[in-house]
Amino acid sequence: MPLNPTVVRVTERIIKRSAPTRRRYLDRMAKAKSDGPARAHLSCSGQAHAFAAAGEDQARLAGANTGNLGIVTAYNDMLSAHQPFERYPTLIRDAIRADGGTAQVAGGVPAMCDGVTQGEAGMELSLFSRDVIALAAGVALSHNTFDATVYLGVCDKIVPGLIIAAQSFGHIPSVFLPAGPMTSGLPNDEKAKVRQRFAAGEATREELLKAEMAAYHGPGTCTFYGTANTNQMLMEFMGLHLPGSSFVNPNTDLRDALTVEGAKRALSLSALGNHYTPVCDVLDEKAYVNGIIGLNATGGSTNLLIHLIAMARAGGIVLDWEDFSDLSEITPLLARVYPNGLADVNQFHAAGGLGFMIGQLLNAGLLHDDTRTVSGEGLESYTHEPKLTDAGLMWTPGTGETLNPGILRPTTDPFQETGGLARLVGKLGTGVMKISAVAPEHRIVEAPARVFHDQDEVKAAFKAGEFTDDVIIVIRFQGPKANGMPELHSLTPLLGILQGRGQKVALVTDGRMSGASGKVPSAIHVCPEALDGGPIAQVQDGDIIRIDAEAGVLDILTEGVLQRAHVTADLSDHHWGTGRDLFAAFRNTIGSANTGATVFGEF
């Protein structure tokens, strides 16, 4: 099947737009490759420091004639998604040692959970943590003693931060090793119903806690299709996971075999061998287009509209929300995974998963098949699935048919003809909306505004019974410069209650919603943000706003709004406590959401 002309056009546009910065980046990577890992050139004292704790591997490291694999890990045992990584370094070291090489943990990076900090002060550090992770990984690799790397990370900001760091060290081959999703617990829709009942005062806190703990009950990622699992999808579509490895449950024999194989594969791709495949060659413009297609086809997290832009810029590639919107127009929605449906990611994987989807999109001419991956040339190998046999780990062709059409559909019979994301533009600025879970009858809302500067004010107004008519709730001063751009997902239950009453309701904010947000139309990431003098800072209660996700409109219908003075806000309470005082430099230097909301300039 020839490549879809829109895919061709958008890719060519990105390549042209990015040409100067991409060239400079690749020139730097070529120089770094020629300089090479400096292990053999370290002073005797430097080598002694680097190898002192390596035990039986000391002699191999000092000899410098075998490959040395660096491990960058986001392990901690508070977060279910990252707890399985505790065992990985031992698995990896033993496997690489058996192959004649060495492996060392280069360093750790922080990993925070948006589920824990949702609605709390700590959430205001969430987006910043992505760039902290990139910085920490950069420090870990700064010793320049590794021939290849593996990255152990899963969740919301962790994978994007690790990708930014991997591209800074883009001359080194890298493989990303996932932990996998926890086994299925209480269905996500049942959990959501209890949340709504609690928000309405109809369920006790004990009932809520019981439901939450039945849903989040063991090691692995959450089973809904939020940012963490969207990250895993991207790593396959973009060629940095082994095929079919994203959604294999933790602590299984297959998961361990994939971990071992991924580590071996990373070292086999180093400059010491015959298949040198650096990250800078894998993550090119075509890989990012494939990632955007995957994001739309699966109805993935809106957080990636920020993260993908930041990730790409780290490799000299300049993406724009228009690229996402144009590709969404020609990408069919092939999956229904909660909150876009009732299934969880385990059921999605069992129905055919990413292998089926990639095969469908390749056959429809919607993916570039001439990309480089850690599995070789092109994406055909990503239509295969891993199996553990008596002969060891092997890949066999995946299913060519969906095993559950309620979860997964072919391109000839999609859930909807266009993707899960929409770009909104108008007098109120530019924003985005995840529409894959928004019913068609809720995609156009025209109603008076109620304006707030804090999500707690919204909750208080809801409890006071103030939302009795159609309403568009505007929450401003939630952008990256104002307070770190926290997610506002804790508003989802009460907004869902209003919608369930038959009211027209929507959200407009310069902040974020969770990647798990769904059925309430939410115009998010609005730029310019209020602190930058965006029109959102001129809106008042009662102004009529129109949101039209079908036509891509975010408009103010009331006359004279843009002639008003911009409102200011006292944000001092958001700039201290829970570590927030440490991040003043980030708030002062961070870019806008549509440029990736990153503190890094051009790479």
C-alpha positions in Angstrom: 0.0 0.0 0.0 1.5 3.4 -1.0 2.0 5.8 1.9 -0.9 8.1 2.6 -0.4 11.5 1.0 -1.1 13.4 4.3 1.5 11.3 6.1 4.0 12.2 3.3 3.0 15.9 3.4 3.3 16.2 7.2 6.6 14.3 7.3 8.1 16.5 4.6 6.8 19.6 6.4 8.5 18.5 9.6 11.7 17.6 7.9 11.8 21.1 6.2 10.9 22.9 9.4 13.5 21.0 11.4 16.4 21.0 8.8 18.7 23.6 10.5 18.3 22.2 14.1 18.4 18.6 13.0 21.6 19.1 11.0 23.3 20.7 14.0 22.1 17.8 16.3 23.4 15.1 13.9 26.7 16.8 13.5 27.1 16.8 17.3 26.2 13.1 17.4 28.7 12.3 14.7 31.5 14.1 16.7 30.4 12.2 19.9 30.6 8.9 18.0 34.1 9.7 16.7 35.3 10.6 20.2 33.8 7.3 21.5 33.3 6.1 25.0 36.4 7.2 27.0 36.7 4.1 29.3 40.0 3.1 27.8 41.3 6.6 28.0 40.5 7.2 31.6 43.4 7.8 33.9 44.4 4.9 36.1 42.8 6.7 39.0 39.6 7.2 37.0 39.5 3.6 36.0 40.0 2.5 39.6 37.1 4.6 40.7 34.8 3.3 37.9 35.6 -0.3 38.4 36.3 -0.6 42.1 32.9 -2.2 43.0 32.6 -4.3 39.9 33.8 -7.6 41.5 34.4 -10.3 39.0 33.9 -7.8 36.1 36.9 -5.6 37.1 39.4 -7.3 34.7 37.0 -7.1 31.7 36.2 -3.5 32.4 39.9 -2.6 32.7 40.7 -4.5 29.5 38.2 -2.3 27.6 37.9 -4.9 24.8 34.4 -6.0 25.7 31.1 -4.0 25.7 29.9 -2.3 28.8 26.2 -1.7 29.2 24.9 1.2 31.2 21.6 0.8 33.1 19.6 3.9 33.9 16.7 3.0 36.3 13.6 4.6 37.7 13.2 1.9 40.3 11.5 2.6 43.5 9.3 0.3 45.5 6.6 2.8 46.4 5.2 2.9 42.9 3.7 -0.2 41.5 4.8 0.5 37.9 8.5 0.7 38.9 8.7 -1.8 41.7 9.4 -4.7 39.2 12.6 -3.0 38.1 14.2 -4.0 41.5 15.2 -7.4 39.9 16.3 -6.1 36.5 19.9 -5.1 37.2 20.8 -8.6 38.5 19.0 -10.2 35.5 20.9 -7.9 33.1 24.3 -8.2 34.7 24.1 -12.0 34.7 23.0 -12.2 31.1 25.6 -9.8 29.8 28.3 -11.4 31.8 27.4 -14.8 30.3 27.8 -13.2 26.9 31.3 -11.9 27.8 30.4 -8.3 28.4 29.7 -6.2 31.5 26.8 -4.1 32.8 26.7 -1.5 35.5 23.9 0.6 37.0 24.9 4.1 35.7 22.4 5.9 38.0 18.9 6.3 39.1 16.3 8.9 38.2 13.2 10.0 40.3 9.8 8.6 39.4 6.7 10.2 40.8 3.1 9.1 40.5 0.4 11.5 39.3 -2.1 9.2 40.9 -0.6 9.8 44.3 -0.2 13.5 43.9 -3.5 14.1 42.0 -5.2 17.2 43.5 -2.2 17.7 45.9 0.5 20.3 46.0 3.1 17.7 44.8 1.3 17.6 41.4 2.8 21.0 40.7 6.2 19.3 40.4 4.9 16.6 38.1 5.7 18.2 34.7 8.9 19.6 36.0 10.0 16.1 37.0 10.3 15.1 33.3 13.2 17.6 32.8 14.7 16.6 36.2 14.7 13.0 35.0 16.5 14.0 31.8 19.1 15.9 33.8 19.6 13.0 36.3 20.0 10.5 33.4 22.5 12.9 31.8 24.5 12.9 35.0 24.4 9.1 35.2 25.8 8.8 31.7 28.3 11.7 32.0 31.1 9.3 33.0 31.2 8.3 29.3 32.1 4.7 30.0 29.3 2.9 28.3 29.0 1.4 24.8 25.2 1.1 25.0 22.4 1.7 27.5 19.1 0.3 28.7 16.5 2.5 30.3 14.1 1.2 32.9 11.1 3.4 33.1 7.4 3.4 32.5 5.2 6.2 33.7 4.0 9.6 32.8 7.0 11.9 32.8 9.6 9.1 33.2 9.8 7.8 29.7 9.7 11.3 28.0 12.5 12.4 30.4 14.6 9.3 29.6 14.0 9.9 25.9 15.3 13.5 26.2 18.4 12.2 27.9 18.9 9.3 25.4 18.9 11.8 22.6 21.4 13.9 24.4 23.6 10.8 24.3 22.2 9.9 20.9 25.4 8.4 19.5 24.9 5.5 22.0 22.5 2.7 21.2 19.6 2.3 23.7 16.8 -0.1 24.4 13.9 0.7 26.6 12.8 -2.1 28.9 9.2 -1.9 30.2 7.9 -3.5 33.4 4.4 -4.3 32.1 0.9 -3.8 33.4 -0.4 -5.2 36.7 -2.9 -8.0 36.3 -6.5 -7.0 35.9 -8.4 -6.0 39.1 -11.7 -4.2 39.7 -12.8 -3.0 36.2 -12.0 0.7 35.6 -15.6 1.7 34.9 -16.7 0.2 38.2 -14.0 2.2 40.0 -15.1 5.3 38.2 -18.7 4.8 39.3 -17.6 4.6 43.0 -15.6 7.8 42.5 -18.7 9.6 41.1 -20.8 8.3 44.0 -18.2 9.6 46.5 -18.1 13.0 44.8 -21.9 13.2 45.0 -21.8 12.2 48.7 -23.4 8.9 48.1 -20.5 6.6 49.0 -18.3 6.6 52.1 -14.5 7.1 52.1 -14.2 3.4 53.2 -16.1 2.3 50.1 -14.0 4.5 47.9 -10.7 3.2 49.3 -11.9 -0.4 48.9 -12.7 0.2 45.3 -9.4 2.0 44.6 -7.3 -0.7 46.2 -9.2 -3.4 44.3 -8.3 -1.6 41.1 -4.7 -0.8 42.0 -3.7 -4.1 43.6 -0.2 -5.3 42.6 3.1 -4.6 40.8 2.9 -3.1 37.3 1.4 -0.1 35.6 -2.2 0.9 36.1 -4.4 -1.0 33.6 -6.3 1.9 32.0 -5.0 3.6 28.9 -3.5 6.8 30.4 -0.1 8.3 29.9 2.0 5.4 31.2 0.6 2.9 28.8 0.5 5.4 26.0 4.3 5.7 26.6 4.7 2.0 26.2 2.7 2.1 22.9 5.0 4.8 21.6 8.1 2.9 22.4 7.0 0.1 20.0 5.7 2.4 17.3 8.9 4.4 17.5 11.2 1.3 17.6 12.8 1.4 21.0 11.1 -1.6 22.6 11.4 -5.2 21.5 8.4 -6.1 19.5 5.4 -7.1 21.5 7.0 -6.4 24.8 5.0 -3.5 26.1 2.1 -5.2 27.8 3.5 -8.5 29.2 2.8 -8.7 32.9 5.6 -8.3 35.5 7.4 -11.2 37.2 6.6 -13.7 34.6 9.0 -15.9 32.7 8.2 -14.2 29.4 8.8 -10.8 31.0 12.2 -11.9 32.3 13.2 -13.4 29.0 12.3 -10.1 27.2 14.4 -8.1 29.8 17.4 -10.3 29.2 17.0 -10.2 25.4 16.6 -6.4 25.4 19.8 -6.0 27.3 21.7 -8.3 25.0 20.2 -6.5 22.0 21.3 -3.1 23.3 24.9 -4.2 23.5 24.8 -5.9 20.1 23.9 -2.6 18.5 27.0 -0.8 19.9 29.8 0.4 17.7 31.8 -2.7 18.8 29.7 -4.9 16.6 28.5 -5.0 13.0 25.0 -3.5 13.5 25.7 -0.1 15.1 22.3 1.5 15.6 22.5 4.7 17.7 19.4 6.4 19.1 19.9 9.4 16.8 19.3 7.2 13.8 16.2 5.5 15.3 14.4 8.6 16.5 14.2 10.5 13.2 11.3 12.5 11.8 9.6 9.4 10.4 9.7 7.7 13.8 8.0 10.7 15.4 5.3 10.7 12.7 4.7 7.0 13.4 4.4 7.8 17.1 1.8 10.5 16.4 -0.2 8.0 14.2 -0.1 5.5 17.1 -1.2 8.1 19.5 -4.3 8.9 17.4 -5.1 5.3 16.4 -5.2 4.2 20.1 -6.9 7.3 21.5 -3.8 8.0 23.7 -3.0 10.5 26.4 -3.2 14.3 25.8 0.0 14.6 27.9 1.9 13.3 24.9 0.9 16.4 23.0 3.4 18.2 25.2 5.9 15.3 25.8 6.4 14.3 22.1 7.2 17.9 21.2 9.8 18.1 24.0 11.2 14.7 23.1 11.5 15.6 19.4 13.2 19.0 20.1 15.9 17.1 22.1 16.8 15.5 18.7 16.6 18.7 16.7 13.1 17.9 15.4 10.4 20.6 15.6 6.8 19.4 15.9 3.7 21.5 16.0 0.2 20.8 17.2 -0.9 21.3 13.6 1.1 18.1 12.7 -0.9 16.2 15.3 -4.2 17.6 14.1 -3.5 16.9 10.4 -2.5 13.3 11.1 -5.5 12.8 13.4 -7.8 13.7 10.4 -6.6 10.7 8.4 -6.0 8.2 11.3 -8.8 5.9 12.2 -9.5 5.1 15.9 -8.9 1.4 16.2 -9.0 0.8 19.9 -11.4 1.2 22.8 -9.5 0.9 26.1 -10.7 2.7 29.2 -11.4 5.6 29.5 -12.2 5.4 25.8 -14.0 2.1 26.4 -14.6 -0.6 29.0 -11.5 -2.8 28.3 -8.2 -2.6 30.1 -4.7 -2.9 28.5 -4.5 -6.6 29.4 -7.7 -7.3 27.4 -6.4 -5.0 24.6 -3.2 -7.1 24.5 -5.1 -10.3 24.4 -7.4 -9.1 21.6 -4.3 -8.6 19.3 -2.7 -5.6 20.8 -0.1 -3.4 19.2 1.1 -6.1 16.8 -2.4 -6.2 15.2 -2.6 -2.4 15.1 0.8 -1.9 13.6 0.0 -4.4 10.9 -3.3 -2.8 10.1 -1.8 0.7 9.9 1.1 -0.5 7.7 -1.3 -2.2 5.3 -3.3 1.0 5.1 -0.2 3.1 4.2 -0.4 5.1 7.5 3.0 4.3 8.9 6.6 4.7 7.6 8.0 1.3 7.2 11.6 2.5 6.3 12.5 3.4 9.9 15.4 1.9 11.9 14.5 0.1 15.1 16.3 -1.8 17.8 14.8 -4.9 16.1 16.1 -4.1 12.6 14.9 -2.2 9.6 11.2 -1.3 9.3 8.2 -2.1 11.5 7.2 -5.5 10.0 8.9 -7.2 13.0 6.5 -5.3 15.3 3.6 -7.2 13.9 5.0 -10.3 15.5 4.5 -11.4 19.1 7.1 -12.9 21.5 6.6 -16.4 22.9 8.7 -18.5 25.3 9.2 -22.0 23.9 11.4 -25.0 24.9 13.9 -23.6 22.4 13.8 -20.2 24.1 12.4 -16.8 23.3 11.1 -16.4 19.7 8.8 -14.2 17.7 5.9 -15.6 15.7 3.5 -13.7 13.4 0.7 -12.0 15.4 -3.0 -12.3 14.6 -4.1 -10.8 11.4 -7.7 -10.5 12.7 -9.0 -8.9 15.8 -9.9 -11.3 18.6 -12.4 -8.9 20.1 -14.0 -6.3 17.8 -15.5 -4.5 20.9 -11.9 -3.6 21.8 -9.9 -3.7 18.6 -11.0 -3.0 15.0 -9.3 -3.2 11.6 -8.8 0.0 9.6 -11.7 -1.1 7.3 -14.1 -0.9 10.3 -12.8 1.6 12.8 -14.6 2.9 15.9 -14.4 6.3 14.2 -12.9 7.5 11.0 -10.5 10.1 12.6 -8.1 9.9 15.5 -8.6 10.7 19.2 -7.2 14.2 19.3 -8.4 17.6 18.1 -6.6 21.0 17.9 -8.8 24.0 18.9 -8.1 27.5 17.7 -10.0 30.8 18.3 -10.1 34.1 20.1 -9.4 32.3 23.4 -6.1 30.9 22.1 -4.9 27.5 21.0 -5.7 24.3 22.9 -6.2 20.6 22.4 -8.9 18.1 23.3 -9.0 14.3 23.6 -12.2 13.4 21.8 -11.8 9.6 21.6 -13.9 9.2 24.7 -16.2 12.2 24.2 -19.6 11.2 22.8 -20.4 13.1 19.6 -23.4 14.9 21.3 -20.9 16.4 23.8 -18.3 17.7 21.4 -20.0 21.1 20.8 -20.7 23.2 23.9 -21.8 26.8 24.0 -22.5 28.2 27.5 -21.7 30.9 30.0 -18.3 30.8 31.7 -17.6 30.3 35.4 -14.0 31.4 36.1 -11.7 30.1 38.8 -8.0 30.3 39.7 -7.8 27.0 41.6 -9.4 23.6 41.3 -10.4 23.6 45.0 -12.6 26.6 44.2 -14.4 24.5 41.6 -14.9 21.7 44.1 -16.3 24.2 46.7 -18.7 25.7 44.2 -19.9 22.2 43.2 -20.5 21.3 46.9 -22.4 24.5 47.3 -24.8 23.5 44.5 -23.8 26.5 42.3 -23.7 24.6 38.9 -27.4 24.2 38.0 -27.3 25.2 34.4 -25.1 24.7 31.3 -21.6 25.9 32.1 -18.1 26.1 30.8 -15.7 26.0 33.7 -12.6 28.1 33.1 -9.6 27.4 35.4 -6.7 29.7 34.6 -3.2 30.3 36.1 -2.6 26.6 35.8 0.1 26.9 33.0 3.7 25.8 33.3 5.0 29.3 34.2 2.2 29.9 36.8 2.4 26.7 38.9 4.0 23.9 36.9 0.9 23.0 34.9 -0.7 20.4 37.3 -3.2 17.9 36.1 -6.8 18.7 37.1 -8.1 15.1 36.9 -9.6 15.2 40.3 -12.4 17.3 38.8 -13.4 14.5 36.5 -16.0 12.9 38.8 -17.9 16.1 39.6 -17.9 17.2 36.0 -19.2 13.8 35.0 -22.0 14.2 37.5 -23.1 17.5 35.9 -23.0 15.9 32.5 -25.0 13.0 33.8 -27.7 15.4 34.9 -28.2 16.5 31.3 -26.3 19.7 31.6 -24.0 20.9 28.8 -20.6 21.2 30.6 -17.0 21.6 29.5 -13.7 22.6 30.9 -11.2 25.3 29.5 -7.8 25.6 31.2 -4.2 26.5 30.5 -3.4 23.4 32.7 -3.5 19.7 32.0 -6.0 16.9 32.5 -4.9 13.4 33.2 -4.2 11.1 30.2 -7.0 9.0 31.7 -9.6 11.8 31.4 -12.4 11.1 29.0 -16.1 11.8 28.6 -16.2 15.5 29.6 -15.0 17.8 26.7 -11.9 19.6 28.0 -10.0 22.3 26.1 -6.7 22.0 27.7 -3.1 23.3 27.4 -4.5 26.6 26.3 -1.8 28.9 25.0 -0.8 31.6 25.7 -1.3 30.8 29.3 -2.9 33.4 31.7 0.5 34.4 33.2 1.8 35.1 29.7 -1.1 37.5 29.0 -3.3 35.0 27.1 -7.0 35.9 26.4 -7.9 33.3 29.1 -6.9 36.0 31.6 -9.6 38.4 30.2 -12.6 36.1 30.6 -15.2 36.9 33.2 -18.2 35.0 34.7 -21.1 35.0 32.3 -19.0 35.4 29.1 -20.3 33.0 26.4 -17.7 30.6 25.2 -18.1 28.1 22.3 -16.1 24.9 22.1 -16.5 22.9 18.9 -14.3 19.9 18.7 -15.6 18.9 15.3 -14.7 22.2 13.7 -11.6 22.8 15.9 -13.0 26.0 17.5 -12.2 27.6 20.9 -14.0 31.0 20.8 -15.4 33.8 22.9 -18.7 35.0 21.6 -19.2 37.9 24.1 -18.2 41.3 22.6 -15.4 43.3 24.1 -13.6 40.6 26.1 -10.3 41.1 24.4 -10.4 44.9 25.2 -10.4 44.2 28.9 -7.4 44.4 31.2 -5.7 41.1 31.9 -6.5 39.7 35.4 -3.5 38.9 37.6 -3.4 36.4 40.5 -1.4 36.0 43.7 0.4 32.7 43.1 2.7 32.8 46.1 1.0 30.0 47.8 1.9 27.8 44.9 5.6 28.6 44.9 6.6 27.1 48.3 6.1 23.9 50.3 6.3 20.3 49.1 9.5 21.2 47.2 7.9 23.9 45.1 10.3 26.5 46.4 13.2 24.6 44.8 11.7 25.0 41.3 11.6 28.8 40.9 14.2 28.6 38.2 12.0 26.1 36.2 9.0 28.4 36.5 11.0 31.4 35.3 12.6 29.6 32.2 10.0 27.0 31.1 8.6 27.3 27.6 4.9 27.2 26.6 2.9 24.0 26.3 2.8 24.1 22.5 6.6 24.1 22.5 6.9 21.2 24.9 6.8 23.1 28.2 10.5 22.4 28.7 13.3 24.3 30.4 15.8 23.1 27.8 16.5 25.3 24.8 17.6 24.0 21.4 19.7 20.9 21.6 
